[in-house]
Amino acid sequence: MPAMTMVYDVEDANEMKRLWPGDNIQAELVVQSGKAELQNIAVRGK
């Protein structure tokens, strides 16, 4: 299956500074009060 692109809010915008297009990431998707955001983002590969 080809890679997918999905748009999410993030808890801490500073985490985005170390991400680059093509990075393979793992994160926690937290949903509260109808709002979804990514937390604990980690790069797993390029």
CNS distance restraints for C-alpha pairs under 8 A (distance, minus, plus):
assign (resid   8 and name CA) (resid  36 and name CA) 7.08 0.50 0.50
assign (resid   8 and name CA) (resid  37 and name CA) 5.79 0.50 0.50
assign (resid   8 and name CA) (resid  38 and name CA) 6.60 0.50 0.50
assign (resid   9 and name CA) (resid  36 and name CA) 6.92 0.50 0.50
assign (resid   9 and name CA) (resid  37 and name CA) 4.69 0.50 0.50
assign (resid   9 and name CA) (resid  38 and name CA) 6.30 0.50 0.50
assign (resid  10 and name CA) (resid  37 and name CA) 5.00 0.50 0.50
assign (resid  10 and name CA) (resid  38 and name CA) 4.69 0.50 0.50
assign (resid  10 and name CA) (resid  39 and name CA) 6.28 0.50 0.50
assign (resid  11 and name CA) (resid  37 and name CA) 6.21 0.50 0.50
assign (resid  11 and name CA) (resid  38 and name CA) 6.15 0.50 0.50
assign (resid  11 and name CA) (resid  39 and name CA) 5.64 0.50 0.50
assign (resid  12 and name CA) (resid  16 and name CA) 7.91 0.50 0.50
assign (resid  12 and name CA) (resid  39 and name CA) 7.52 0.50 0.50
assign (resid  13 and name CA) (resid  17 and name CA) 7.62 0.50 0.50
assign (resid  15 and name CA) (resid  19 and name CA) 7.49 0.50 0.50
assign (resid  15 and name CA) (resid  41 and name CA) 7.07 0.50 0.50
assign (resid  19 and name CA) (resid  23 and name CA) 6.62 0.50 0.50
assign (resid  19 and name CA) (resid  43 and name CA) 7.54 0.50 0.50
assign (resid  22 and name CA) (resid  46 and name CA) 6.02 0.50 0.50
assign (resid  23 and name CA) (resid  43 and name CA) 6.52 0.50 0.50
assign (resid  23 and name CA) (resid  44 and name CA) 7.51 0.50 0.50
assign (resid  23 and name CA) (resid  45 and name CA) 5.93 0.50 0.50
assign (resid  23 and name CA) (resid  46 and name CA) 4.58 0.50 0.50
assign (resid  24 and name CA) (resid  43 and name CA) 5.91 0.50 0.50
assign (resid  24 and name CA) (resid  44 and name CA) 5.37 0.50 0.50
assign (resid  24 and name CA) (resid  45 and name CA) 4.92 0.50 0.50
assign (resid  24 and name CA) (resid  46 and name CA) 5.76 0.50 0.50
assign (resid  25 and name CA) (resid  41 and name CA) 6.72 0.50 0.50
assign (resid  25 and name CA) (resid  42 and name CA) 5.55 0.50 0.50
assign (resid  25 and name CA) (resid  43 and name CA) 4.43 0.50 0.50
assign (resid  25 and name CA) (resid  44 and name CA) 5.24 0.50 0.50
assign (resid  25 and name CA) (resid  45 and name CA) 7.08 0.50 0.50
assign (resid  26 and name CA) (resid  41 and name CA) 5.84 0.50 0.50
assign (resid  26 and name CA) (resid  42 and name CA) 5.31 0.50 0.50
assign (resid  26 and name CA) (resid  43 and name CA) 6.45 0.50 0.50
assign (resid  26 and name CA) (resid  44 and name CA) 6.60 0.50 0.50
assign (resid  27 and name CA) (resid  38 and name CA) 6.10 0.50 0.50
assign (resid  27 and name CA) (resid  39 and name CA) 5.89 0.50 0.50
assign (resid  27 and name CA) (resid  40 and name CA) 5.41 0.50 0.50
assign (resid  27 and name CA) (resid  41 and name CA) 4.38 0.50 0.50
assign (resid  27 and name CA) (resid  42 and name CA) 6.27 0.50 0.50
assign (resid  28 and name CA) (resid  38 and name CA) 5.55 0.50 0.50
assign (resid  28 and name CA) (resid  39 and name CA) 5.15 0.50 0.50
assign (resid  28 and name CA) (resid  40 and name CA) 6.05 0.50 0.50
assign (resid  28 and name CA) (resid  41 and name CA) 7.13 0.50 0.50
assign (resid  29 and name CA) (resid  36 and name CA) 6.67 0.50 0.50
assign (resid  29 and name CA) (resid  37 and name CA) 5.76 0.50 0.50
assign (resid  29 and name CA) (resid  38 and name CA) 4.73 0.50 0.50
assign (resid  29 and name CA) (resid  39 and name CA) 6.47 0.50 0.50
assign (resid  30 and name CA) (resid  36 and name CA) 5.59 0.50 0.50
assign (resid  30 and name CA) (resid  37 and name CA) 5.47 0.50 0.50
assign (resid  30 and name CA) (resid  38 and name CA) 6.21 0.50 0.50
assign (resid  30 and name CA) (resid  39 and name CA) 7.05 0.50 0.50
assign (resid  31 and name CA) (resid  35 and name CA) 5.47 0.50 0.50
assign (resid  31 and name CA) (resid  36 and name CA) 4.32 0.50 0.50
assign (resid  31 and name CA) (resid  37 and name CA) 6.61 0.50 0.50
assign (resid  32 and name CA) (resid  36 and name CA) 6.60 0.50 0.50
